[in-house]
Amino acid sequence: MRNTRRLLGSLLVLGLVSWGAVSFPRVQGPTADLVLQTLRIPRVLLAMGVGAGLSLSGAVLQALFRNPLASPLTLGVAGGAAFGGILAMVFGIQVTLPGLPFFFGFALLFALLTLFLTYRLALHEGRLRIAVLLLAGVVLNFFYSGLILLTQYLSDYTRTFETVRWLMGNLSIVGLSIPLTVLGVVGLVGLGLFFFSPVLNLLSQGTEAAHALGVAVNKTVTALFVLVSLLVGVSVALTGPIGFVGLVVPHAVRQWVGADHRTLLPMSALWGAIALVVADWIGRVLLMPQELPVGVVTGLLGSPYFLWLLYRSDREGWG
């Protein structure tokens, strides 16, 4: 039985990396090796890192804000990173960082500026207001959406097409340096978030209860917000905004393993990685030889699945 499972797992992994516009074993030899090593495997690894990061972020935000609709894309950081990337693409602004796309530096810069602005808006007389943190992020996201539309309106057709495709989610990558960097960032930040998992269990019951039990709420929320913003900023700056992974996966995992974040966080990361890899694979093979952007796939599959989760969830809570 164990050998059968290993065989099925190996066949699944082989299918995820071999099927696409250039499929194996139809293409063999040096061309196959080149596509596999420089395009297909890096793409799968990038999807794993981004999927794990977005899902981790969603699980933390839903506990932090005590809001079942909180997701990485509700943070203003996501909108800031998207707008920064669009500006760089349309106007050719380059903040070059070794081995990274030319638009990454500007996208990450706007993500960090938005992080600072959102934090300052939520800070009042030394107290960090979690509700304001969420509302500020939502409002800034709408603001950045308007700026993105304005920027696209002012750009030419070619640039507009390029930016629209990027906003649909783009996991195309060449080489292993970027995916390994993303996996390293997600791994380190994920360890930091796991360290806070007992505190997240308390915060999900309310800040007053956590404070009564000795939790330094302001410092803890600030640290969690910075860590999550780093994950979201890096992911969106590289691949564009990819929806529903950070919203749906934590909900689904919570249904399976419960609300204890010591289990929920690592399982969310695992299934987030799997979900985005599979969604990208579907986008590659559904309209071969053309590719469907991964954000389209996650939206089409994530929406009905989330509605199904809502249907199954208890009327009195979110399980």
Buried (B, 14 or more C-beta within 10 A) or exposed (E): EEEEEEEEEEEEEEEBBBBBEBBBEEBEEEEBEEBBEBBBBBBBBBBBBBBBBBBBBBBBBBBBBBBBBBBBBBBBBBBBBBBBBBBBBBEEBEBEEEEBBBBBBBBBBBBBBBBEBBBEBBBEEEEBBBEBBBBBBBBBBEBBBEBBEEBBEEBEEEBBEBBBBBBBBBBBBEEBEBBBBBBEBBBEBBEBBBEBBEBBBBBBEEBEEBBEEEBEBBEBBBBBBBBBBBBBBBBBBBBBBBBBBBBBBBBBBBEEBEBBBEBBBBBBBBBBBBBBBBBBBBBBBEEEEEBBBBBBBBBBBBBEBBEEBEEEBEEEEBB
